[in-house]
Amino acid sequence: GREEVNQVIMSLLSIDDGPKTVGLANICYRRTLGNPFFLLEFIKLLQEEGLLYFHLGLFEWKWDEKAIELKTSLTKNAVDLVLRKMRKLSMEAQWFLQCAACLGTSFTIETLRLIWEHQRKIDTNVSSSKQSTEELLEAMVEENYFEIYDNNKYRWTHDNVGQAASSLVEEESRASFKHRIGEIWYQELDEDRLEPSLFEVANLLNTRATGKANIDYAKINLIAAEKARGISAFDSCCKYASNGISMLPENKWTFHPDLTVKLYSLAAEAAGFLGQYDKMESYCSHVITQQSISTVEKKDVYL
């Protein structure tokens, strides 16, 4: 609560007079909701912008609460706070964070290197980059955006940090950017290496590909739907199967009957588990009424 935030600020600034820091503590609490990680980031931001400074003549910390209120008024939440800090990084570092934000809550250095090297080749904003993936990773760890765990794996220090990195991409370009990263990831990984990141890759591909015929992406959604069903994530199973169906061509029953039946059957099964019986009947009906496939081929939808 506010009292705990005030205690932290008193400790950080070596101040014993509680009432003196109450105003500052209230501002910090409103901007960070008392989250320890974001509280420290907010204090750093105040120092970087000269709103909180150590007066060498008086040998004490000084601040102007009105100035802090005014200059941090756009910092409505923790994501805004981190995003504000990220925008001060080099363009190279910002693009690096944007790529990492597409990879989920955690990732390996190999995966990030793969994505980053491809991005550098096609994007003029970072094509002249001289820093290696390892150097950029080290810098982002020092900035407290990433942390290392489990050997060569990295993860965001907080979910909101990854959300802020994703917001670095302009909203109108976000879907196409994520889709491009998904295409790179999909094209570069074989089946065994794709499996651990299957959901992330499918999600990226689905940001723009749904509604357009693409058999490869329909198959990815089938595999993701089957994996989701295997862990009883029926809502996700239904979404992946539905996305897969939307990517099938008009002649799907003639040229891709097995794939089509499997997607419709999975969608029907998941909808049934979710209590969405109208959807379930609709998916089943699409299969049962098809004249171009045999009863044997329709078996999955009956099971």
Residue pairs with C-beta under 8 A, 6 or more apart in sequence:
1 29
1 34
2 25
2 26
2 29
2 34
4 34
5 25
5 28
5 29
5 32
5 34
5 39
6 18
6 21
6 22
6 25
8 36
8 39
9 15
9 21
9 24
9 25
9 28
9 43
10 16
10 17
10 18
10 21
12 43
13 21
13 61
14 61
15 21
15 60
15 61
23 65
24 52
24 63
24 65
24 68
27 65
27 68
27 69
27 72
28 39
28 42
28 43
31 38
31 42
31 72
31 75
31 77
31 81
32 38
32 39
32 41
32 42
32 78
32 81
33 77
33 78
35 78
37 157
37 158
38 78
38 81
38 82
38 158
38 160
41 81
41 82
41 85
41 144
42 72
42 75
42 81
43 52
44 85
45 72
45 81
45 84
45 85
46 52
46 63
46 68
46 72
47 53
48 88
49 71
51 63
51 64
51 67
51 68
51 71
51 72
52 61
52 62
52 63
52 68
53 61
53 62
53 63
54 60
54 61
54 62
55 61
55 62
74 80
74 84
75 81
75 84
78 158
78 160
79 160
79 163
79 164
79 167
80 164
82 160
82 161
82 164
83 164
83 167
83 168
86 94
86 97
86 145
86 164
86 165
86 168
87 94
87 168
89 97
89 143
91 125
91 126
92 125
92 126
92 129
92 131
92 136
93 136
93 139
93 140
94 168
95 119
95 123
95 125
95 126
96 116
96 126
96 136
96 140
97 140
97 145
97 165
97 168
98 165
98 166
98 168
98 169
98 177
99 112
99 115
99 116
99 119
99 181
100 107
100 112
100 140
100 146
100 154
100 162
100 165
101 162
101 163
101 165
101 166
101 168
102 115
102 166
102 177
102 178
102 181
102 182
102 200
102 204
103 111
103 112
103 115
103 181
103 197
103 200
104 197
104 200
105 155
105 156
105 159
105 162
106 149
106 153
106 154
106 155
106 156
107 153
107 154
107 155
108 152
108 153
108 154
109 133
109 134
109 137
109 152
109 153
109 154
110 152
111 185
111 197
112 133
112 137
112 154
113 133
114 184
114 185
114 188
115 181
115 184
115 185
116 133
116 136
117 133
118 184
118 188
119 126
119 181
119 184
120 126
120 127
120 129
121 127
131 139
137 146
137 154
140 146
141 147
141 148
141 154
144 157
145 156
145 157
145 161
145 165
146 154
146 155
146 156
146 157
147 154
147 155
147 156
147 157
148 154
149 155
156 162
156 165
166 174
169 177
174 207
175 207
175 208
176 207
176 208
178 204
178 207
178 208
179 204
179 205
179 207
179 208
179 209
181 204
182 201
182 202
182 203
182 204
182 205
182 207
183 205
185 197
185 200
185 201
185 204
186 194
186 201
186 205
186 216
186 220
189 197
189 201
194 201
198 220
198 223
198 224
198 227
199 224
199 227
199 228
199 236
201 220
202 220
202 221
202 223
202 224
202 240
202 243
205 217
205 220
206 217
206 221
206 243
209 217
209 247
210 243
210 246
210 247
211 246
211 247
212 247
213 247
213 248
213 249
213 250
214 247
215 247
215 248
215 249
215 256
215 259
217 244
217 247
218 244
218 245
218 247
218 248
218 256
218 259
218 263
219 244
219 259
220 244
221 240
221 241
221 243
221 244
221 247
221 263
222 240
222 241
222 244
222 259
222 262
222 263
222 266
224 236
224 240
225 236
225 237
225 238
225 240
225 241
225 244
225 263
225 266
225 267
225 270
226 237
226 266
228 234
228 236
228 237
228 240
228 270
229 237
229 266
229 269
229 270
234 270
234 273
234 274
235 270
235 274
237 266
237 269
237 270
238 267
238 270
238 271
238 274
238 276
238 279
240 266
241 263
241 264
241 266
241 267
241 270
242 267
244 263
245 260
245 263
245 264
245 267
248 256
248 259
248 260
248 263
249 255
249 256
252 259
252 260
253 260
253 290
253 292
253 293
254 292
257 292
257 293
257 297
258 297
261 287
261 293
261 297
261 298
261 300
261 301
262 300
264 283
264 284
264 286
264 287
264 301
265 283
265 287
265 300
265 301
265 303
267 279
267 283
268 279
268 280
268 283
268 284
268 287
268 301
269 280
271 277
271 279
271 280
271 283
272 280
283 301
284 301
287 293
287 298
287 301
288 298
288 301
290 298
